[in-house]
Amino acid sequence: MNVARNVAGEVTADGRTLGGTLMDLRNITLRFGGVTAIKDISFDIREGEIRAIIGPNGAGKSSMLNVISGFYNPQEGEVWFRGDRRGPMRPYQVARLGIARTFQNIALFDGMSVLDNIMTGRLTHTRSGLLDQAIWWGKAQREENAHREKVEEIIDFLEIQRIRKTPVGRLPYGLKKRVELARALAAEPKLLLLDEPMAGMNVEEKEDMSRYILDVNDEFGTTVALIEHDMGVVMDLSDRVVVMDYGRKIGDGTPSEVRNNQAVIDAYLGVAHD
Amino acid sequence: MFYREAGDFKTRYADDAQSFPIAFDRYRYYAVMVLALGVVPFIVNDYWANAVLLPFLIWSVAAIGLNILTGYCGQVSLGTGGFMAVGAFACYKLMTAFPGLNIGIVVLLSGGVTAGVGVLFGLPSLRIKGFYLAVATLAAQFFLVWLFNRVPWFYNYSASGQISAPERTVFGVPVTGPNTDAWATYLFCLVFLIGAAWLARNLTRGAVGRSWMAIRDMDIAAEIIGVNPLRAKLTAFMVSSFLVGIAGALFFSVYLGAVEVGEAFGIQKSFLVLFMVIIGGLGSIFGSMAGAAFMVLLPVFLKNLLVGGLGWDTALAAHFELVIVGGLIIFFLIVEPHGLARLWELAKEKLRLWPFPH
């Protein structure tokens, strides 16, 4: 039934090879009571790309991300992931399919250390049961150490070695954002959703974060979908951009296409009424 | 010999993740174990066992149980007394129905029965949170006590409505009934406390514990990173009730010997265990034991001080004891809201820098 709209192997302008369709959203409509947050939106995310969703405040970007991560189930439309149609699901089931995300307002577990927070990212990969863990020696301990090794790789990658054992409550904002990214990466997701990864950061922190996102995409081959308000960052990072306004899609394409799209310019700058 | 990590290099993640990563701590822990298992049984007498050690051991097991539910998984429960009653009555029914069954196995099975009941009463936690869940568990408390009072099958149709424990032995040594020795009951309960602490530590250090704490700290984020909230909450209720049930079975069979349900497992016991957990420290196994020690030892200590030391009238002392314990609880909560376990942590942090704190 699923007709992939994109074929793997296409080469971008800057010489990167794109994959086939990873996620396909078809005619998504999401309503809250009488309010329609998303109206008939379709777009796709290709394997290995960085896909940005932009739009003015209240455009429905976060709702869109919540639909992808299974937090909301849309009233109409289809969500296809890796060639299968996804029925209504609970968020934890979506997480097990290989979709991880970060939050606009940091959602770390304040009572736990940085290491434990990142280790929670490995929960979807845990195979030992309650009894194994109660006994601990053997299967559970072996698994724990394997997860720890994976997590230490990510800690090295994001350069947060020295705060490993610090309770997350004591960390400054920028580092919390990085720990949250680490937790999402620990799940080894096929698709990584970032909800405003650079909100409230200074230029230096934004540069760091941008570098990490590019490196994640490059080294792990993780597909990234992100919402961001900083246009400079969006245009530099992303391969393709979806623009939303009032729950509708008003533009879709490469950064330069979007930048010259009249509807997008109108939405951001306003239209002159005569 | 100093208390610090410096110079103690770990080369494997397993070493880094052990319960007592600091060598000094590890030796202290071994020393406590040797003392508890190898020295105390030889010097313990009836007074110490019955007034101090048995209540401390049994309430510690109950507090560890409640701490898993409330401290680690964030689900407030006021049903602890009711679940202890389930453990006690399961123990009684098993003891009388299968007289040949070893008492250790009976106690474990009682814990298993309580775990099942706990899961049943944990089901509402999926829809309701916080204070509302506390009220729902309060319903469990009253319902269970009412059930054991009203249905004669549970107390084998005895005229008084009481249940009393027949004599059972472990390796030929009686641990329940009227003819027990102090050291035997002490060791029997100690084994269960060590088992409970070991189980709780294993479960809270790994994936299951992280999923509980994730639910506690932020349930929405926990679900989005892949924690099944149904599973996490129900396993917490299950493990918690298992330990609370074991505590109830021990409280009835080893400590009291005969029990009237409304008196022994009333709502005040639920609050007692909750106080232990809060004063000891939420989310800490050591804290559970510290809280149990505080709530069990302090009244005994005050009684000895006021009656024995200052020569007060017994009735007056009994009343003042309540006032002083209440006052101390408030004092501790104001000085350190995170409980005795946090004070212990702070002391250890200071010790790391001692003697050169700057």
Interface residues (C-beta under 8 A of the other chain):
Chain A: S69 G70 F71 R90 P91 Y92 A95 R96 A100 R101 F103 A107 L108 F109 D110 G111 M112 D116 M119 T120 G121 R122 L123 T124 T126 S128 L130 Q133 A134 I135 W136 A140 Q141 E143 E144 N145 H147 R148 E149 E152 R183 A184 A187
Chain B: R12 Y13 A14 A17 L199 N202 L203 R205 G206 A207 V208 R210 S211 M213 A214 R216 D217 M218 I220 A221 A222 E223 I224 I225 G226 V227 N228 P229 T235 V239 G283
